Amino acid sequence: MADIRLIVGLGNPGPEYENTRHNAGEWFLNQLADTYNTPLKPESKFFGKTARITIAGKDIRLLYPTTFMNKSGQAVAALANFYRIEPEQILVAFDELDLPPGVAKYKIGGSSSQNGVRDIVARMGNNKNFLRLRIGIGHPGHKSRVTGHVLGKPSAEERAAIESAVDEAVRCTEILLKDDLKQAQNRLHAHKA
């Protein structure tokens, strides 16, 4: 059984970024909040929008940092320290270049080239042992095109594939909290949009 107490969705603040690939983590968090009929509300002391929901009888905090992506750790550390939440009790959802649109995967720890994840690791005392939900956005093929790709809007087809993976990830969140990571992984990793 996963002892998750905080679920974080990464993205950049502001309407101009809302529909960009880089905000796939935010899409996931928003859908999770909608599924549990709980709106995210701004909370300045946590540098983001937060909500509290119950999944499988567990009290879960949701956090969308409203700092820019590369400062995401500021919000995560503020909330985690306040509620005494360990890195191992955190799930962070974010966009992943190395997975195609329509695919999402769980992973514990390890390194990441994602700026938000790197900042969270740095702000959490270099502890990498949090659970990650990697939402595939595909790779543009060359590293010189990465910034434009992540900050660009996906095509309608890509968006539908990403949303399908997000949808499945929201369903798997309940499995993760009710059963365990293995069962959630088995289901999520088999999903292809």
Backbone as CSV, one residue per row, in Angstrom:
resi,resn,N_x,N_y,N_z,CA_x,CA_y,CA_z,C_x,C_y,C_z
1,MET,0.855,-1.193,0.000,0.000,0.000,0.000,0.891,1.243,0.000
2,ALA,0.625,2.129,-0.921,1.453,3.337,-1.018,1.022,4.348,0.042
3,ASP,1.991,4.852,0.779,1.686,5.848,1.808,1.900,7.250,1.241
4,ILE,1.075,7.613,0.271,1.200,8.934,-0.358,0.321,9.919,0.411
5,ARG,0.896,11.076,0.758,0.119,12.105,1.465,0.026,13.410,0.682
6,LEU,0.890,13.554,-0.327,0.913,14.780,-1.125,1.066,14.427,-2.594
7,ILE,0.181,14.989,-3.422,0.278,14.798,-4.871,0.492,16.173,-5.498
8,VAL,1.570,16.287,-6.269,1.975,17.554,-6.869,1.848,17.448,-8.391
9,GLY,1.311,18.476,-9.020,1.257,18.527,-10.485,2.067,19.724,-10.941
10,LEU,3.046,19.504,-11.805,3.934,20.591,-12.222,3.468,21.267,-13.514
11,GLY,3.750,22.559,-13.581,3.444,23.344,-14.777,3.969,24.752,-14.576
12,ASN,3.777,25.589,-15.557,4.127,27.001,-15.429,2.847,27.792,-15.203
13,PRO,2.903,28.855,-14.386,1.686,29.632,-14.111,1.325,30.556,-15.273
14,GLY,0.057,30.892,-15.322,-0.372,31.884,-16.315,-1.068,31.259,-17.504
15,PRO,-2.046,31.992,-18.077,-2.856,31.460,-19.179,-2.038,31.100,-20.413
16,GLU,-0.900,31.788,-20.630,-0.135,31.507,-21.855,0.536,30.128,-21.812
17,TYR,0.648,29.527,-20.615,1.292,28.209,-20.506,0.298,27.077,-20.291
18,GLU,-0.934,27.464,-19.942,-1.931,26.486,-19.526,-2.066,25.274,-20.449
19,ASN,-2.064,25.522,-21.747,-2.279,24.421,-22.695,-0.998,23.908,-23.335
20,THR,0.146,24.224,-22.725,1.412,23.740,-23.284,1.747,22.359,-22.723
21,ARG,2.591,21.639,-23.454,2.979,20.288,-23.036,3.609,20.282,-21.640
22,HIS,4.322,21.356,-21.319,5.030,21.442,-20.032,4.059,21.412,-18.846
23,ASN,2.775,21.651,-19.105,1.787,21.684,-18.028,0.986,20.388,-17.901
24,ALA,1.498,19.312,-18.474,0.797,18.019,-18.389,0.580,17.599,-16.933
25,GLY,1.526,17.923,-16.061,1.372,17.599,-14.638,0.208,18.359,-14.019
26,GLU,0.052,19.613,-14.447,-1.069,20.426,-13.966,-2.386,19.849,-14.486
27,TRP,-2.414,19.391,-15.738,-3.639,18.806,-16.296,-4.068,17.622,-15.424
28,PHE,-3.091,16.798,-15.059,-3.379,15.631,-14.218,-3.967,16.071,-12.866
29,LEU,-3.319,17.047,-12.236,-3.762,17.491,-10.908,-5.166,18.103,-10.977
30,ASN,-5.413,18.909,-11.999,-6.733,19.521,-12.167,-7.816,18.459,-12.340
31,GLN,-7.489,17.435,-13.132,-8.476,16.378,-13.362,-8.711,15.571,-12.084
32,LEU,-7.662,15.353,-11.321,-7.795,14.642,-10.049,-8.697,15.449,-9.110
33,ALA,-8.453,16.747,-9.023,-9.266,17.618,-8.168,-10.730,17.610,-8.639
34,ASP,-10.937,17.662,-9.968,-12.297,17.634,-10.524,-12.998,16.316,-10.206
35,THR,-12.266,15.220,-10.314,-12.828,13.896,-10.046,-13.357,13.814,-8.622
36,TYR,-12.677,14.492,-7.703,-13.092,14.477,-6.299,-13.854,15.754,-5.909
37,ASN,-14.320,16.478,-6.949,-15.144,17.688,-6.746,-14.565,18.669,-5.734
38,THR,-13.257,18.863,-5.802,-12.602,19.770,-4.862,-11.737,20.764,-5.628
39,PRO,-12.141,22.030,-5.684,-11.338,23.002,-6.436,-10.022,23.325,-5.737
40,LEU,-9.000,23.585,-6.534,-7.711,24.027,-5.986,-7.841,25.508,-5.658
41,LYS,-7.361,25.901,-4.486,-7.453,27.305,-4.074,-6.054,27.865,-3.816
42,PRO,-5.818,29.138,-4.199,-4.513,29.745,-3.963,-4.177,29.778,-2.466
43,GLU,-2.949,29.404,-2.147,-2.481,29.469,-0.765,-1.054,30.000,-0.786
44,SER,-0.916,31.308,-0.482,0.371,31.980,-0.681,1.511,31.388,0.145
45,LYS,1.222,30.891,1.349,2.332,30.369,2.159,2.935,29.100,1.553
46,PHE,2.195,28.460,0.629,2.723,27.267,-0.051,3.074,27.570,-1.515
47,PHE,3.086,28.844,-1.887,3.485,29.257,-3.244,2.739,28.475,-4.320
48,GLY,1.433,28.280,-4.102,0.697,27.518,-5.093,-0.780,27.436,-4.798
49,LYS,-1.432,26.535,-5.506,-2.850,26.256,-5.279,-2.913,24.886,-4.618
50,THR,-3.776,24.777,-3.600,-3.851,23.518,-2.879,-5.296,23.063,-2.723
51,ALA,-5.442,21.795,-2.408,-6.746,21.222,-2.085,-6.480,20.015,-1.199
52,ARG,-7.539,19.557,-0.550,-7.434,18.381,0.307,-8.537,17.424,-0.099
53,ILE,-8.186,16.212,-0.429,-9.184,15.226,-0.847,-8.971,13.931,-0.069
54,THR,-9.954,13.058,-0.144,-9.827,11.740,0.473,-9.897,10.707,-0.638
55,ILE,-8.860,9.891,-0.740,-8.842,8.801,-1.722,-8.620,7.516,-0.939
56,ALA,-9.488,6.547,-1.154,-9.374,5.248,-0.477,-9.214,5.436,1.037
57,GLY,-9.962,6.403,1.588,-9.934,6.640,3.030,-8.717,7.389,3.536
58,LYS,-7.862,7.832,2.603,-6.646,8.543,3.015,-6.767,10.043,2.757
59,ASP,-6.209,10.802,3.672,-6.196,12.257,3.575,-5.033,12.668,2.674
60,ILE,-5.347,13.238,1.532,-4.321,13.592,0.543,-4.360,15.094,0.264
61,ARG,-3.198,15.705,0.258,-3.096,17.118,-0.138,-2.685,17.184,-1.596
62,LEU,-3.271,18.132,-2.312,-2.905,18.371,-3.713,-2.202,19.718,-3.767
63,LEU,-1.196,19.798,-4.618,-0.450,21.047,-4.750,-0.070,21.304,-6.197
64,TYR,-0.431,22.493,-6.666,0.056,22.973,-7.958,0.900,24.208,-7.667
65,PRO,2.244,24.094,-7.776,3.089,25.267,-7.511,2.808,26.357,-8.545
66,THR,2.601,27.596,-8.073,2.371,28.694,-9.014,3.649,29.512,-9.211
67,THR,4.763,28.927,-8.792,6.067,29.486,-9.139,6.344,29.012,-10.563
68,PHE,7.406,29.487,-11.190,7.758,28.895,-12.468,8.322,27.503,-12.219
69,MET,8.263,26.688,-13.248,8.651,25.282,-13.167,9.970,25.060,-12.426
70,ASN,11.004,25.839,-12.784,12.329,25.600,-12.205,12.424,26.007,-10.734
71,LYS,11.328,26.522,-10.168,11.294,26.866,-8.736,10.223,26.041,-8.002
72,SER,9.788,24.949,-8.615,8.718,24.116,-8.049,9.027,23.620,-6.640
73,GLY,10.293,23.386,-6.361,10.690,22.848,-5.063,10.351,23.775,-3.907
74,GLN,10.278,25.073,-4.186,9.952,26.058,-3.147,8.571,25.738,-2.556
75,ALA,7.603,25.479,-3.433,6.239,25.171,-2.997,6.178,23.800,-2.328
76,VAL,6.811,22.815,-2.956,6.768,21.442,-2.417,7.409,21.394,-1.034
77,ALA,8.579,22.011,-0.882,9.266,21.994,0.417,8.454,22.735,1.480
78,ALA,7.846,23.862,1.109,7.049,24.634,2.074,5.890,23.798,2.616
79,LEU,5.159,23.141,1.710,4.007,22.363,2.154,4.445,21.089,2.884
80,ALA,5.431,20.399,2.330,5.900,19.144,2.953,6.459,19.404,4.352
81,ASN,7.219,20.470,4.517,7.771,20.786,5.838,6.668,21.152,6.821
82,PHE,5.699,21.924,6.353,4.607,22.365,7.217,3.797,21.179,7.756
83,TYR,3.497,20.228,6.868,2.676,19.077,7.278,3.511,17.847,7.636
84,ARG,4.830,18.025,7.715,5.741,16.920,8.035,5.524,15.710,7.113
85,ILE,5.584,16.001,5.836,5.429,14.950,4.829,6.823,14.597,4.302
86,GLU,7.156,13.311,4.358,8.477,12.842,3.896,8.499,12.754,2.367
87,PRO,9.694,12.878,1.762,9.776,12.738,0.304,9.129,11.430,-0.199
88,GLU,9.286,10.358,0.553,8.723,9.057,0.156,7.195,9.064,0.139
89,GLN,6.577,10.103,0.704,5.107,10.193,0.753,4.566,11.162,-0.300
90,ILE,5.423,11.519,-1.253,5.042,12.507,-2.272,5.004,11.859,-3.655
91,LEU,3.964,12.203,-4.409,3.870,11.810,-5.816,3.923,13.099,-6.637
92,VAL,4.850,13.170,-7.587,4.990,14.353,-8.433,4.670,13.970,-9.882
93,ALA,3.693,14.655,-10.468,3.305,14.405,-11.864,3.904,15.489,-12.754
94,PHE,4.508,15.070,-13.855,5.144,16.035,-14.764,5.243,15.493,-16.181
95,ASP,5.531,16.398,-17.116,5.697,16.043,-18.525,7.032,15.339,-18.736
96,GLU,7.029,14.312,-19.589,8.235,13.518,-19.829,8.516,13.413,-21.328
97,LEU,9.657,13.985,-21.740,10.060,13.959,-23.152,10.343,12.549,-23.658
98,ASP,10.837,11.673,-22.771,11.270,10.345,-23.204,10.143,9.331,-23.358
99,LEU,8.904,9.776,-23.159,7.759,8.888,-23.386,6.866,9.536,-24.436
100,PRO,6.265,8.729,-25.323,5.380,9.305,-26.338,4.053,9.764,-25.736
101,PRO,3.366,10.703,-26.397,2.040,11.109,-25.929,1.135,9.874,-25.850
102,GLY,0.339,9.803,-24.790,-0.557,8.654,-24.648,-0.014,7.614,-23.689
103,VAL,1.226,7.837,-23.233,1.850,6.905,-22.289,2.170,7.658,-21.002
104,ALA,1.922,7.014,-19.862,2.311,7.576,-18.562,2.868,6.436,-17.730
105,LYS,3.913,6.724,-16.963,4.544,5.672,-16.160,4.931,6.186,-14.787
106,TYR,4.866,5.274,-13.819,5.342,5.579,-12.474,6.813,5.211,-12.375
107,LYS,7.524,5.936,-11.541,8.934,5.638,-11.307,9.283,6.196,-9.922
108,ILE,10.087,5.455,-9.172,10.534,5.965,-7.871,11.979,6.412,-8.011
109,GLY,12.249,7.635,-7.578,13.620,8.139,-7.528,14.298,8.235,-8.876
110,GLY,15.625,8.220,-8.839,16.419,8.339,-10.054,16.636,9.787,-10.440
111,SER,17.371,9.969,-11.517,17.664,11.342,-11.948,16.583,11.782,-12.923
112,SER,16.552,13.064,-13.195,15.591,13.585,-14.164,16.167,14.833,-14.797
113,SER,15.862,15.013,-16.077,16.308,16.233,-16.753,15.219,17.302,-16.620
114,GLN,14.086,16.943,-16.001,12.977,17.874,-15.872,13.310,18.898,-14.785
115,ASN,13.297,20.194,-15.153,13.732,21.256,-14.224,12.956,21.301,-12.920
116,GLY,11.655,21.111,-12.988,10.831,21.139,-11.781,11.220,20.024,-10.823
117,VAL,11.423,18.839,-11.369,11.803,17.679,-10.556,13.180,17.911,-9.933
118,ARG,14.093,18.454,-10.729,15.446,18.729,-10.207,15.401,19.713,-9.044
119,ASP,14.540,20.738,-9.153,14.432,21.719,-8.079,13.812,21.098,-6.823
120,ILE,12.840,20.210,-7.010,12.231,19.529,-5.853,13.285,18.699,-5.131
121,VAL,14.089,17.954,-5.882,15.160,17.144,-5.286,16.092,18.044,-4.470
122,ALA,16.503,19.162,-5.070,17.424,20.087,-4.395,16.811,20.655,-3.113
123,ARG,15.515,21.012,-3.164,14.870,21.622,-1.995,14.468,20.609,-0.926
124,MET,14.472,19.333,-1.297,14.107,18.303,-0.326,15.383,17.615,0.183
125,GLY,16.454,18.397,0.322,17.701,17.860,0.862,18.340,16.798,-0.015
126,ASN,18.199,16.957,-1.334,18.726,16.008,-2.313,18.156,14.607,-2.176
127,ASN,16.968,14.494,-1.581,16.301,13.205,-1.493,15.506,13.005,-2.784
128,LYS,15.859,11.935,-3.514,15.212,11.670,-4.808,14.116,10.618,-4.698
129,ASN,13.842,10.149,-3.474,12.998,8.961,-3.328,11.502,9.193,-3.374
130,PHE,11.068,10.258,-4.054,9.630,10.440,-4.190,9.146,9.716,-5.445
131,LEU,7.861,9.431,-5.449,7.256,8.744,-6.586,6.985,9.760,-7.687
132,ARG,7.283,9.363,-8.916,7.035,10.268,-10.047,5.988,9.660,-10.967
133,LEU,5.153,10.520,-11.499,4.216,10.119,-12.537,4.681,10.866,-13.785
134,ARG,5.288,10.126,-14.704,5.854,10.723,-15.918,4.816,10.639,-17.033
135,ILE,4.374,11.802,-17.490,3.337,11.864,-18.520,3.998,12.181,-19.857
136,GLY,3.920,11.236,-20.771,4.628,11.376,-22.050,4.136,12.526,-22.904
137,ILE,5.100,13.306,-23.410,4.761,14.386,-24.352,5.551,14.223,-25.653
138,GLY,6.406,13.171,-25.699,7.202,12.938,-26.899,8.393,13.875,-26.995
139,HIS,9.344,13.497,-27.828,10.565,14.287,-28.017,10.563,14.859,-29.432
140,PRO,10.962,16.125,-29.583,10.929,16.736,-30.922,12.022,16.219,-31.853
141,GLY,12.936,15.368,-31.342,13.956,14.788,-32.205,15.329,15.388,-32.054
142,HIS,15.420,16.659,-31.711,16.727,17.273,-31.518,16.686,18.167,-30.287
143,LYS,17.784,18.163,-29.523,17.755,18.919,-28.259,17.593,20.422,-28.465
144,SER,17.971,20.930,-29.627,17.810,22.368,-29.881,16.330,22.755,-29.989
145,ARG,15.474,21.736,-30.218,14.041,22.017,-30.379,13.236,21.736,-29.114
146,VAL,13.906,21.272,-28.062,13.202,20.855,-26.842,12.404,21.993,-26.201
147,THR,13.026,23.163,-26.027,12.339,24.271,-25.344,11.065,24.660,-26.071
148,GLY,11.139,24.818,-27.383,9.956,25.165,-28.175,8.889,24.086,-28.094
149,HIS,9.341,22.833,-28.029,8.413,21.695,-27.959,7.666,21.691,-26.624
150,VAL,8.415,21.758,-25.513,7.757,21.702,-24.196,6.852,22.903,-23.961
151,LEU,7.277,24.070,-24.454,6.474,25.272,-24.236,5.444,25.493,-25.343
152,GLY,5.379,24.542,-26.269,4.395,24.631,-27.352,3.138,23.854,-27.011
153,LYS,2.089,24.118,-27.795,0.826,23.398,-27.584,0.827,22.147,-28.446
154,PRO,0.383,21.024,-27.878,0.323,19.798,-28.685,-0.763,19.896,-29.755
155,SER,-0.604,19.124,-30.822,-1.646,19.047,-31.853,-2.881,18.432,-31.197
156,ALA,-4.021,18.530,-31.875,-5.266,17.986,-31.325,-5.118,16.485,-31.051
157,GLU,-4.440,15.809,-31.962,-4.237,14.355,-31.830,-3.353,14.033,-30.620
158,GLU,-2.253,14.785,-30.491,-1.356,14.603,-29.333,-2.072,14.929,-28.027
159,ARG,-2.832,16.002,-28.043,-3.551,16.430,-26.839,-4.512,15.330,-26.379
160,ALA,-5.215,14.738,-27.350,-6.159,13.657,-27.029,-5.418,12.468,-26.417
161,ALA,-4.237,12.167,-26.957,-3.444,11.040,-26.441,-2.949,11.339,-25.021
162,ILE,-2.467,12.573,-24.808,-1.982,12.959,-23.469,-3.149,12.921,-22.482
163,GLU,-4.303,13.433,-22.891,-5.469,13.444,-22.009,-5.931,12.034,-21.667
164,SER,-5.802,11.129,-22.625,-6.177,9.739,-22.382,-5.254,9.134,-21.312
165,ALA,-3.958,9.441,-21.406,-2.999,8.932,-20.408,-3.262,9.571,-19.040
166,VAL,-3.586,10.858,-19.044,-3.893,11.571,-17.788,-5.125,10.958,-17.129
167,ASP,-6.133,10.701,-17.953,-7.375,10.102,-17.487,-7.108,8.755,-16.807
168,GLU,-6.310,7.940,-17.463,-5.964,6.623,-16.916,-5.142,6.783,-15.635
169,ALA,-4.242,7.761,-15.614,-3.413,8.001,-14.421,-4.271,8.413,-13.231
170,VAL,-5.331,9.198,-13.491,-6.244,9.587,-12.411,-6.917,8.336,-11.844
171,ARG,-7.349,7.437,-12.725,-7.974,6.193,-12.255,-6.978,5.351,-11.468
172,CYS,-5.746,5.318,-11.939,-4.710,4.499,-11.279,-4.289,5.075,-9.927
173,THR,-4.550,6.356,-9.707,-4.207,6.967,-8.419,-4.987,6.278,-7.302
174,GLU,-6.239,5.953,-7.581,-7.025,5.251,-6.568,-6.471,3.854,-6.318
175,ILE,-6.075,3.170,-7.376,-5.482,1.826,-7.237,-4.187,1.926,-6.424
176,LEU,-3.394,2.942,-6.721,-2.130,3.176,-6.011,-2.380,3.312,-4.508
177,LEU,-3.399,4.084,-4.148,-3.659,4.351,-2.733,-4.461,3.257,-2.039
178,LYS,-5.268,2.541,-2.806,-6.096,1.487,-2.219,-5.335,0.165,-2.166
179,ASP,-4.626,-0.144,-3.238,-3.905,-1.412,-3.327,-2.408,-1.170,-3.136
180,ASP,-1.677,-1.037,-4.232,-0.251,-0.739,-4.110,0.321,-0.256,-5.440
181,LEU,1.584,0.127,-5.405,2.254,0.661,-6.590,2.291,-0.365,-7.710
182,LYS,2.584,-1.631,-7.362,2.704,-2.678,-8.382,1.416,-2.776,-9.209
183,GLN,0.283,-2.822,-8.534,-0.984,-2.954,-9.265,-1.274,-1.708,-10.094
184,ALA,-0.973,-0.541,-9.532,-1.187,0.705,-10.277,-0.283,0.743,-11.508
185,GLN,0.970,0.297,-11.331,1.915,0.261,-12.458,1.440,-0.710,-13.528
186,ASN,1.022,-1.891,-13.120,0.578,-2.899,-14.090,-0.521,-2.347,-14.975
187,ARG,-1.449,-1.622,-14.357,-2.547,-1.078,-15.145,-2.106,0.118,-15.986
188,LEU,-1.416,1.074,-15.348,-1.040,2.286,-16.068,-0.065,1.998,-17.208
189,HIS,0.920,1.141,-16.932,1.964,0.892,-17.927,1.448,0.079,-19.122
190,ALA,0.281,-0.550,-18.971,-0.310,-1.294,-20.084,-1.148,-0.379,-20.981
191,HIS,-1.423,0.837,-20.498,-2.293,1.768,-21.234,-1.580,2.363,-22.442
192,LYS,-2.253,2.282,-23.587,-1.746,2.966,-24.777,-2.913,3.729,-25.379
193,ALA,-2.747,5.014,-25.542,-3.851,5.827,-26.088,-4.057,5.484,-27.559
